[in-house]
Amino acid sequence: MHLSAEWRMSQYPTFNLNLATKEGKDPFLVIKGCKIVDGQKGEFVSWPAKKTDEGKWVNHVYASKEFVDAVLKVAKDAKPSGKQNEDVSSDVPF
């Protein structure tokens, strides 16, 4: 299986996790809206979730520790470096 991450850089950066049978193939599963969060016990993947009427958050995805570790590595390697909210309009020559 091949994992890749596509970052969506905004005020609250998220990434889409793509799972494909092998590199170069179209993904058979895409999980949108994942985040890396720095918690009390270190970094973890925050999966897409929904808040219930009772105020409890329920994840849409559950994964093993080994899978989460692989996702963290792929996502961190794919994250763009440099200024995240860089204004490129000043580079326009008119």
C-alpha positions in Angstrom: 0.0 0.0 0.0 1.2 3.5 -0.8 0.4 6.5 1.5 0.6 10.1 0.4 -0.6 13.4 1.9 -1.8 16.6 0.3 -1.7 19.6 2.5 -4.3 22.4 2.4 -2.5 25.4 3.8 -4.8 28.0 5.4 -5.3 29.5 8.8 -5.9 26.0 10.1 -3.7 23.6 8.0 -5.2 20.2 7.2 -4.1 17.4 4.9 -5.9 14.7 2.8 -4.5 11.2 3.3 -4.5 9.2 0.0 -4.2 5.4 0.1 -3.3 3.6 -3.2 -2.3 0.1 -4.1 1.1 1.4 -5.2 2.8 4.6 -6.1 1.5 6.3 -9.2 -1.9 4.6 -9.0 -5.1 6.5 -8.2 -6.1 6.3 -4.5 -8.8 3.8 -3.6 -9.4 5.8 -0.3 -9.0 9.5 0.5 -9.5 10.7 4.1 -10.0 14.5 4.0 -9.5 17.0 6.8 -6.8 15.3 8.9 -4.6 17.4 11.2 -1.4 17.0 13.1 -1.9 18.1 16.7 0.8 18.5 19.4 -0.8 17.0 22.5 0.4 16.4 26.0 1.9 13.0 25.0 3.4 14.3 21.7 2.1 14.7 18.2 -0.9 12.7 16.9 -3.2 12.6 13.9 -6.5 14.3 14.5 -8.9 12.5 12.2 -12.1 14.1 10.8 -14.8 14.1 13.5 -18.3 15.3 14.2 -19.7 16.9 17.4 -22.8 15.2 18.7 -25.8 17.0 20.1 -24.5 16.0 23.5 -21.2 17.9 22.8 -19.1 14.8 22.5 -16.7 14.5 19.5 -16.8 11.2 17.5 -14.0 10.3 15.1 -14.9 9.2 11.6 -11.7 7.1 11.5 -10.0 4.8 13.9 -6.5 3.4 13.2 -3.8 1.3 14.8 -0.8 2.9 16.4 1.5 1.5 13.6 -0.8 3.1 10.9 -0.9 6.4 12.7 2.9 6.5 13.0 3.2 5.9 9.2 0.6 8.6 8.5 2.5 11.1 10.8 5.8 10.4 8.9 4.2 10.8 5.5 2.3 13.9 6.4 5.3 15.6 8.1 7.5 14.8 5.1 4.9 16.2 2.7 4.2 19.4 4.7 5.4 22.5 2.8 8.2 24.4 4.5 8.7 28.1 4.7 6.0 30.8 5.2 2.6 29.0 5.4 0.5 32.0 4.6 2.8 33.9 2.4 1.3 36.7 0.3 2.5 36.2 -3.3 0.6 39.3 -4.6 3.7 41.5 -4.0 5.5 39.4 -6.6 3.1 40.4 -9.4 4.9 42.8 -11.7 2.0 45.2 -12.3 
